[in-house]
């Protein structure tokens, strides 16, 4: 029991002003199935196994069944993965004309087995060429395939899990050089596309609407937090942030180059903002609506931005991609994938 006046550190909200997963104490889980399937296919398809005796190629992943999740418990990451994989291969003996085909079964890729212990069972229709290629794969291909499987495990633990342990208040540091660099990027791109100088209040501005959809490997709540929790916004923008996540609350990012206010906030579901670039015509704001829809193993965000100055449309879309989506995926491991 804690001494009077000391308190239990699990409940000291001052460590994180937003009180989100204080001290990373709560159990959080992140589904890694979709990301894992994409990563394993990327590492295994078209893999070449060859020497001066034979040449083989992994043509496709015929079977990929199992699951993978990453958990954060008291600031410690715990991983669970279990995959049953069948690969299709084809190959020829050096100087031979006949091609043989077969499959490689990997039935036990899991956290319970070291990658060096993962079994590979090679099967093919029997023929002189196929039998020699099968022997070749078991001897020469085993370590190459295990190396690719190890790359998956390393990526799961280092790449996919980024952002699962949230920074504490004292871990988010101000980096003025980075902010200056990012601010320059915003200003430079906007200026390059700014063909109209309608900086006087009352001038007519030609505007357009931007619409796009982004996919994130996270929950709807995690994306919502990345847009509304000050430490998380500081993390992906790499600098000081002003943020009041409430109706009519103000926000200011990238050294003031992006600023505005919140119109509507529905946790894990919807965010609506008045939003503008500093270099847009004076007092001209766009309206940005984020509709957040959580799927089985990812979150889809539909973005509609109205009243964007026509001359700034291309640069605005570029900046969303570069300074928001790509930065969030790098920082928190929300990497996109195809479904």
Secondary structure, 3 states (H helix, E strand, C coil): CCCCCCCCHHHCHHHCCCCCCHHHCCCEEEECHHHHHHHHHHHHCCCEEECCCEEEEEEEEEEEEEEEEEEEECCEEEEEEEEEEEEEEEEEECCCCCCEEEEEEEEEEECCCCHHHCCCEEEECCCHHHHHHHHHHHHHHHHHHHHHHHHHHHHHHHHHCCCCCCCCHHHCCCCHHHHHHHHHHHHHHHHHHCCCCCCCCCCCCCEEEEEEEEEECCCHHHHHHHHHCHHHHHHHHCCCCEECCCCCCEEEEHHHCEEEEEEEEECCCEEEEEEEECCCCCCCCEEEEEEEEECCCCEEEEEEEEEEEHHHHHHHHHHHHHHHHHHHHHHHCCCCCCC
